[in-house]
Amino acid sequence: MKEIIALEYQQGILHMIDQRKLPRQQETFLCKTWQEVDFAIQDMVVRGAPAIGAAAAYGALLAAKEYEKEPKPVFLSKMEESLSVLNESRPTAVNLMWAIKRMRSLLKQYAQESVSQLVERIEAEADAIVAADQAINITMGDYGNSIIPEKATILTHCNTGALATVGIGTALGVVRQAFRSGKDIFVYADETRPRLQGGRLTAWELMQEGIPASLIADSVAATLIRDGKIDVILVGADRIATNGDTANKIGTFMLSVLAKTYQVPFYIVAPTTTIDFDMSHGDEIVIEERSSEEVTHIDGHPTAPEGIQVYNPAFDVTPHQNITGIITEKGIIRAPFHENIPPLKGEE
Ligand SMILES: CSC[C@H]1O[C@H](OP(=O)(O)O)[C@H](O)[C@@H]1O
């Protein structure tokens, strides 16, 4: 089975699957400049917390290549300008800011080196972020598979697969590992209004993999949960506070309330790069608001009356009290999360 690769850097160009066009058109979006990466993240050509972190890292590399002929002071100044813009391309997913922070730290730590050496280090760092995410996805998938019963019916929300990462996925990575390990699982995938990441992207990934599944309108989940049809709910994350409060795609909070009411296990699946160690609770998380057209149009066709007011938050925050566990590459973190969320490596 051909692995899905959301983005790939090849000889000065960042190749991305254009996720705005899937599943009916499989097109590649080419980024030759950091500004094109900034646009691609904002317009969700590439999306998903880990994937946009990797995209931003290669955006930094494209900037470094663009400015590498400049004198070092000019190079460093222009790099900071580009990193600042990339850092603002989407506000909620912490992986983006984490990738930019890694590039800033690298430029500071090796500021005495030549520009060409700095460019090489930036490329190596971007490649390392990709390699790490690929490995982390497998480890998380295996930890997650340990809590998936044989013949489990799993509910997913949004897209948390290969298209949201640079590996096999987070929550959908757990689904993949369970399926690949031979478990007879079934998936209900929320279509996830308004951008339909579930209906377009997760459905496509599940069919590519041959995983038995049904696509559902988001509101169907409540009846399935009430009627005991769901054994476990797996969702991704964009930012996790150190008390376990988690920002994820809009609609996640509602699922968590249903899960708690009907005692269905509700797991977040995310790498520790999604934990914001500077944030102690979810109230502080900035929730991205996106355009009205995402709600009033489908595939560019208007569905709502012209001029209707729209409120379109792209994420919501699930309180830690509703979360059974957080599946990471370091194991499954359970409550009390503020005690069990591991310190950053090197801060142990
Ligand atoms: C690997 S989890 C990705 C996470 O990102 C998605 O948001 P978006 O499609 O807007 O980037 C969603 O919240 C997923 O859970």
The ligand as a Tripos MOL2 file, in Angstrom:
@<TRIPOS>MOLECULE
LIG
   15    15     1     0     0
SMALL
NO_CHARGES

@<TRIPOS>ATOM
      1 C1         -2.8370   15.4150   13.8300 C.3       1 LIG1
      2 S1         -4.0880   16.1950   14.6420 S.3       1 LIG1
      3 C2         -4.4150   17.5070   13.5770 C.3       1 LIG1
      4 C3         -5.5120   18.4250   14.0730 C.3       1 LIG1
      5 O1         -5.5130   19.5610   13.1990 O.3       1 LIG1
      6 C4         -6.8130   19.6810   12.6300 C.3       1 LIG1
      7 O2         -7.1700   21.0000   12.4270 O.3       1 LIG1
      8 P1         -7.0310   21.6470   10.9430 P.3       1 LIG1
      9 O3         -7.5780   20.6440    9.9660 O.co2     1 LIG1
     10 O4         -7.8540   22.9260   11.0420 O.co2     1 LIG1
     11 O5         -5.5600   21.9200   10.7670 O.co2     1 LIG1
     12 C5         -7.6970   19.0450   13.6570 C.3       1 LIG1
     13 O6         -7.8810   19.8830   14.7720 O.3       1 LIG1
     14 C6         -6.8970   17.8230   13.9970 C.3       1 LIG1
     15 O7         -7.2950   17.1810   15.1470 O.3       1 LIG1
@<TRIPOS>BOND
     1     1     2 1
     2     2     3 1
     3     3     4 1
     4     4     5 1
     5     4    14 1
     6     5     6 1
     7     6     7 1
     8     6    12 1
     9     7     8 1
    10     8     9 2
    11     8    10 1
    12     8    11 1
    13    12    13 1
    14    12    14 1
    15    14    15 1
@<TRIPOS>SUBSTRUCTURE
     1 LIG1         1 GROUP 0 **** ****
